[in-house]
Amino acid sequence: MTMNISTTEGENRRQSEADELEFKPGPVPPLRPVDRYGFVKSSPTSPASAPTKGRSQSEREREERRLRKWRKMIGVGGTDWKHYVRRKPQVVKRRVRKGIPDCLRGLVWQLISGSRDLLLMNQGVYEQLVLYETSAAELDIIRDISRTFPSHVFFQQRHGPGQRALYNVLKAYSVYDRDVGYVQGMGFLAGLLLLYMSEEDAFWLLVALLKGAVHAPMEGLYLVGLPLVQQYLFQFERLVKELVPKVGAHFEKEMINPSMYASQWFITVFSYSFPFSLALRIWDVFLFEGVKIVFRLGLALLRYCQDDLIKLPFEKLVHALRNFPEEALLPDVLLPLAYNIKVSKRLEDLRQEYERMKETQSNPVKTTHK
């Protein structure tokens, strides 16, 4: 069945879409109190917006020493980074796990991911993609932009600088890799990056992640059918049964599977609906060590909350898996638990098992009757 749209209606719709693409800035949102990362505080009396206790002299001095160590490790503009990583990889790993200083985070993320090298090898490409190419996903991107970190001041103004930058990065990527194009979850990756670097830098870091400049490519998270998401959920479900068996057994009894709660963990690398302070620490480790930190964090969360989870029926379980208690989401509580969970070898075994299973499904054995 086809729908007939009159010429006038069609013209009006095309004009409306064209007006959207002009990105006319909306009114600037009223000033409201924000936290240290730029997110609007929910209310003046909420715990999250309560005045933070000033740091002691010893804490400030410790932070300064930490900053000096990082600057020495990086060198001017990142010139010493590769040499230092080759010479002292364990030192770098330990410091990354403790958290990259916020003022250096954007630069270090680019160095860790390999995106700085991609940018230098592709001068002018980003500008070409933004200014001279068109994408079939442009309207989808525009419609989704306001859903990306809506409580952050940088992205709140309709078609303001933040939303424009986010649109440019996502549109450029959808042209750069037309097989992937644009999928909604990509906005959270690009949005997070834009809080720490320029548009062009954010674009090339997105390319580095999806194309696998350092670690395994992530593009399978966003291709048609989300093939990499399916693989990760298969691996995660098995790991839950093996490493958090009480939770795994209860989930099986209540018919809870990872697609009900963990898909967004992988698609957005915990940047969606998790405390921003935790998301940043996860991203520090994710960029340096790869996707295994997402598995470790997920398992650590379930292990930390297992005594409560195994008592809940289906409906309450679904709610709990989307609303973890605040104390479970403190970086200095959750991350050490995650680091103690070893998954690398088992992940590879499960990946191979998943590949064999997919092969069997796509090529079933044909039986012949004599």
C-alpha positions, 0 to 999 in steps of 0.5 A, a space after each residue: 500500500 502506498 501513500 499519496 502526498 500532494 505536490 504542495 504537501 511534499 514541497 512544504 515538507 521539503 522546505 521544512 526539512 531544508 529549514 532544519 538543515 540551516 541550523 538556525 540557533 534557538 534561544 540560549 537556555 537560562 543560566 543554571 548551576 552546573 557541576 564540574 563537567 558542565 552538566 546542569 544540576 538537577 536541583 539546588 538541594 540534590 546531593 549531586 549539587 551539594 557544595 563540594 568540600 575544598 581539597 586540602 593542601 596535601 591533596 592539591 600538592 599530590 594532584 600537582 605532582 601527578 600532573 607533572 608526571 603526566 606532562 613529563 610522560 607526554 612531552 610537548 604536544 605529545 612528542 614523548 608519548 610513544 617512546 614512554 609507552 614502549 619503555 614503561 608500558 606498565 607505568 602508563 597502564 597503572 597511571 591510566 587506570 588511576 585516571 588521566 588528569 582532566 586538563 590533559 584528557 583530550 590530548 591523551 585520548 588522541 595519543 592513546 587511540 592513534 587518532 592524532 596520527 590519522 589526522 596528520 595523515 589526512 589533512 583537509 579531509 574532515 573539512 571536505 566531508 563537512 562542507 562539500 558532501 551530503 549524507 542520507 542520514 542528515 535529518 536523522 542526525 538532526 532529530 537525534 541531536 537533542 537527545 545527546 547529553 541533553 543536560 549538558 550546557 554545551 549541547 542545550 541550545 537548539 542548533 547552538 555551537 555544541 549541537 552544530 559540532 555534534 551534527 558535523 562530526 556525525 554527518 562527516 562520519 556517515 559520509 566517510 563510512 557509508 556502510 556504517 552511516 549513522 546509528 543513534 548510539 554513535 551520538 554519545 561517543 561523539 558527544 563525549 569526545 567533543 567535550 574534550 577536543 575540537 570537531 576535527 579531533 573528535 571525528 578522527 578519534 571516532 574513525 580510530 575507534 570504529 576502524 580499529 587504529 589500535 584495538 579491534 574495530 568497533 564498526 560492527 556495533 553499528 552495522 546493519 543487524 549490529 553483528 558485534 553487539 550480538 557477539 558481545 552479548 553472547 560472550 557476556 551471557 556466558 561470562 555471567 554464568 561462569 563468573 557470577 553464577 548465582 546471578 546467572 542462574 537467577 537471570 535464567 530462571 527469570 528469563 533475563 538476557 543481556 540484550 535487555 540491559 547490556 546492549 547500551 553498555 557496549 554501544 555507548 561504552 557506558 557513556 549513556 545513563 551512567 555518572 559522567 565521572 565514572 564514564 570518563 574513567 572507563 573511557 581512559 581505560 577503554 582507549 588504552 586497553 580495549 573493549 574488555 573493560 566493558 565486560 569487566 565493568 558489567 561483571 563487576 556491577 553484577 557481582 557488587 549487586 548480586 545479593 540484591 539482584 538474586 531476590 528480585 522478580 522479573 519486573 523489578 530486575 529489569 528496573 534494577 539493571 537500569 538503575 544501579 545504586 549510587 554506591 555501586 557506581 563510584 569509580 574508586 569502588 567499581 573499577 578496582 573490582 573490575 580490574 580483578 576480573 580476568 577475562 582476556 583468554 576466555 573472551 577469545 575462546 568465546 569469540 571463536 565459539 561464537 564464530 563456529 556457532 554462526 558458521 553452523 547456523 549459516 551452513 547447516 549440515 545437509 542429510 541425505 536419505 539413501 
